[in-house]
Amino acid sequence: MTKKWTTWWSRAQRGLGVLNQKAPQHHRIVLTSIPSSQSIRFKFAAYYDTQDIMIENVLCHDSHVSRTVTFHGQSSCQLFPGKDILSDEIQMDSNELTLEYEIVTQEGYNCVSGFEYMDYDPFRQAPKQIYALQSIELFSEELKGCVAYFGDSIAEQGHCARLLQQALIRQGISLLNLGLSGNRLLHQLEHVDLRNTPLNKVAENIEISKQCFGISGIERYPKEVLSCQNLKMIIVAVGINDIYQPGTFCAYQEQLPTLSQMQNAYEQLNTDVPMLWCGITPFRLNADWTEAKEKLRLEINAWIKERFQNTIDFDYLFHNEKNVIIEDLFQKDGLHPTKAGGTVMAKEMIKWFKLYL
């Protein structure tokens, strides 16, 4: 096995977050359980910022050595809205490292791209809200590749992802959880044009509960999935919010897509990398379920099964022999799986890993 660059960790950045105060300037993250590697490099991104930010004083150290992380030979980098930057590589020989960096923004600027630290992230210590960091790549012989799990909150919550992660790492493959709460394949968060809306107007137009939903799945896919190094498989598990959200507090009713629109969007995700296409899970127990939404969900799932080679339709797992929803597999909202629901999903996905990884 030759050494090559592999994305070891990555997370989807949340949509625009209008904070009550400036984001913390100093960030300190302790990376742990790092596979044996020769070098490491970091990608920082500002996918939802509306002004330039500076990343400065980036250090990577263990108990013995402290190394300065540079960008094209410079000790700081300027991040432009919607862009990312990859650091220069640094040598490493430790399975636990501390990454420290500072985010410098203009006075009064309260908006920074980021994500919420979850227990499936390979961090021993980290702040609850992490800004600007987007992915970590290793030059490693031990790490054989990565699998991108591209989805929405069902992926991000981790019930399924934790088990996938455990199964894959035993094969020397990292799972990248690129789930994003509320994300839709076709539409960005609510109906606000981030690029052409003044910052002081964004908070007026987007409720705090909607700010995490992000740009459309087809727009974030190239940035977050196709940029991953040594990609062995892509799991596509997105689309439920396109059907569920219209007519709720999240989206206008007229944003309910047509089957053709969803088909065209999924086609844009198709690549030469081995792919596992997940059907849209049922949400009949949700208060905003309708017959029209269910009809569209079933049509989409039937098309996915017909169009793509490797597919999973989870319906039979979530229904009993009488075709009744198994309530214990869903949270109270009737939309998100419980831990037990995530477990049955993961077991089905792992069967495909055994065939293709």
N, C-alpha and C positions, 0 to 999 in steps of 0.2 A: 504494500500500500504506500503510494507516494504522498508526500505532504502537499496540502493545498489549502487555500483559503476557504473557510466554511463559516456561514453565519451561525453562531452558537446561541445567540439570544436576540430577540427583537420583540417590540410591542407596537401596536397601532397607536398613534398619537390621537388623543381625543380632539374633538372639535373645539372651536374657539371658546376659551374660558375667560369670561370677564370677571376678574377678581376684585375683591373689596380693597385690596392693597397690592403693592408690587409683589411679584413672585419672589420667594427667598433667593438671595443672591448666591449663597454658598450651598453646594450640594456635595454630600459625602455618601458613597455607596460601597459596601463591602461585598465583593463578588466571591462566591464560594463554589466548591465542587467543579472547578475548571478542569476540563480534560487536559492531559499532557500536551503541551503546545510549545512551539518555538517562538511565536510572535503573536501580538494582539493589536487590534486597532479598533477605533470607536467611530460610530457615525452619529453626528448630531443633526437635528432637523428642526425646522420652524414652519411646519406645514400649515399652521393656522394663525401665525402671527400677522399683524398688519403693519408692523414697522420693523426695521432692522434691529437685530440684537447682536451682542458680542459675547463670545465664549472665551474666557480668559483663565489663566492660572490653572491649567489642566495638569494634574499630577496622577501618576499611577505608581503605587508602591506596595511593598510587603513589609515584613518586619525588619528587613535588612537593607533594601535599596529603594530609593525614591527616584522616579524617572519623570522628566517633563515630556508631556505629550504635545507634539507640534502638528501644524497643518501646512503642508507645502513648505516646511522648514521654518514656519513662523510660530511664535508662542501663543498667538491668539487668532481667532477667525471671526469674520463678520458673516452672520447668517441673514440672508434676505428672505422676505416672506415667501412661503411656499417651497423653499429650497432646503437642501441638506448638504453636508460636507463630511468627508471621510478623513480621519486623522492619518498621519504617517504611522507606520508600524513601529512598535517598540519590542525589544527582546524581553522574554519572560521565562521563568522556570518554576513557577509557584502555582499551587492549586487554589490559592486564596489571595486576592489582590484588593486594594482599596483604590477607588477612583474618586478624585475630588476635582471640582470645577466651579467656576463662577459665571453667572449670567448677568450681564450688564445691560440695562435698558435705560431709555430716556426717562427723565423725571415725569412722574404722572402716568407712565405707561403700565397698565395693569393687565396685560394680556400676553400669555405665553403658552405655546403648544406643550402638551404633556400627557401623562397617564397616571392612573392610580396603581401604586405598588400592590401586587397580589402575592400570596404565599407560594405560587408556582414559579415566580421569578427566582433565578439562582442568586439571590442576595441574602446575606446573613444580616445585614443592617442596611436600611435605606429610609429616607423620608416617605411619608404616606403619599404625597404628591410629588412626582418627579417630572422635571421640565427639561426639554431640549434633547436629552439623550434618546436615541432611536434604535440603535442596534450595536452589537459587538461581534466582531469577526476574529476567528482564531486560525493561525497557520499551524495545522496539526495533522499528525499521522493517526492519532487515536480517534479523532472525530471523523466519521466516514461521510457525513452529509447532514442535511436538514430537511424537515418536512414543514411546510407552511400551512397552518390551519387558519384559513381565511373565512371570517364569519362576522356575526353580530354579538349581542349580549349572551346568547346561548354558548358561544365559544368563550367569550371573555370571562364569564362567571367561573369557569374552571371545573365544573363537575365532571365533564367529559375529558377536558384537556389534561387534567392531572394524571388520569389513568393512561392516556395516550403517551404522555411525557415519560412515565415510568416504563412503559413497554418499549419505547423507542431508544431510550438512553442505554438500555441493556445491549442494544445492537450498535452502539456508538453513533447514534443519530439524534440530533437535537430537534425538539418540537418548538416551533415558533408560534406563539399564540397571537394571531393577528385579528382577534375578535374585537369589535368596536360596538359598544352598547348603542342601540337605536339606529344603527347604520342601515341604509337602504341601498340596493343595487343601482337604482335609477336616479335618486334624488339626494341632494345634499340636505343638511339640517334645515328643517322647516322650509321657509320660502324666502330666506334672506340671502342676497348676493353678497358674500363676505368681501369679495374683492372690490366692490363698488359702494360699500356702505361705510360711512365714517364711523370710527370706533365709538364715539359717544352716542351713536344711534343704534349700534348693535345691541347693547343691553336693553334698550327700549323695545326692540323688535323680537328678541329671543329670550324666552323665559329660561331661568337657570337650569330647569329640568330638561331642557332641550339642547343645551349647548354642547353636549358631548357627542351628538349624533354624527357629526363630521361630513366631509364631502361624500359624494356618491361612491359606491363600491367600485364602479368601473373606472372612476378617476383615481382612487387611491391604490388600486390593484398594481399598476406598474411601479409606483413608488415603494410600496411596502412588501409586495410579493416577488415581482419579477427581478427586483434588485438584489434578492438574497443570493448568497454565494453557495455553490455546490448543492443546489436544490434537487432532492431526490423525488419528491412528490408534493403535489398541491391538493389540499382538501378544500373544496368549495362548499361552504355551508352558509349561504346568505340568500336572502329573498323574502323571509317571513315578514319583515317590517314593511316591505313594499305592499303587501296585502293587508296586514293587520292595521297599520297606522292610519290610512285614509279614513276620515270621519271621526277620528279621536282627537285628543288635545294635541297630538303630534303633527297632524297634516290635514290638508283640505281633502274632502271626499272626492273631488274631481281628480286627485292624484292616484286613484286606484288604476293601476296599469292594465293594459290589454295583454293577452297571451303573447301576441307578436312582439310587443315592446320588451317583455321579459326574455323571450327567446333571443332577440337581437343582443340584449345585454349579456346573457350567458355566453353567447358565441364570442363576444369580445374578450372573455376570460380564457378561452380555450388556447392551449399551448402545446408544444411538443414534449414538455415535461409530463411524466405520468401523473394522471389526475384521478381523484376520487370525488365524484359528484354526489352530494347529499340532497335528498328530497327535502321539501319544506315540511317541518313537523306540524302535527295537528294543533289547533288551538280552539277547539269547539267549546271548551269550558270557559273561555274568556268572554267577558260581558260585551265586547265589541265584535264578536263573531257574527257573521251573516251568511246566508245561503249563497249570496253572490261571491263572497270571499272564499268560501269553501269550494265552490265550483272552479274558481280560478286556481286555487291551490292544487286541486286534483288534476287539472289540465296541465299545469306546469310540471307536476311530478311524473305524469304519464309521458310527457314530451322528453324530460330528462332521461328517463329510462330507455326511451326509444332512440334518442339522439346520441348518447354517450356510452362508452364501453363499460366503465367501472362506476356503478351507481348503487346507492343505498336508498331504499324507501323505508323510512322508519315507522310507517303507519302500523304494520303488523306487530311491532314491538310495544306500541302504546295502546293497543286495543286487545281485549280478551277474545275468547273464542266466539262470543256473541256479537262481536264488532262494537263493543261498548268501550269508551275511553277508560283507561285505568287511572283513576284520580290520584292515587298515591304517587304516580310518576310525575305529577305536575305540582308546581307551587300554587299558592292561592289565586294568583292571577290567571291560571289556566293557560299560560303562554310559555313560561320558563320551566324546564325540567327540574325536578328535585335531584338530590344526589343519586337517588336510586334510578331516576330517569337518565341522568348522565352516564351512569354505569352501563345500562343496557345499550346506549348509543356507542360508548367506547368499545365494548366487547365486539360489536358488529364491525366497527372500523378496523380493529386489530386483526380481524380475519383477513382483511385486504392487505394489511402490512405483510403478513406472512407469505402472501402470493407475489408481491411486487417489490419488497425491500430486502 
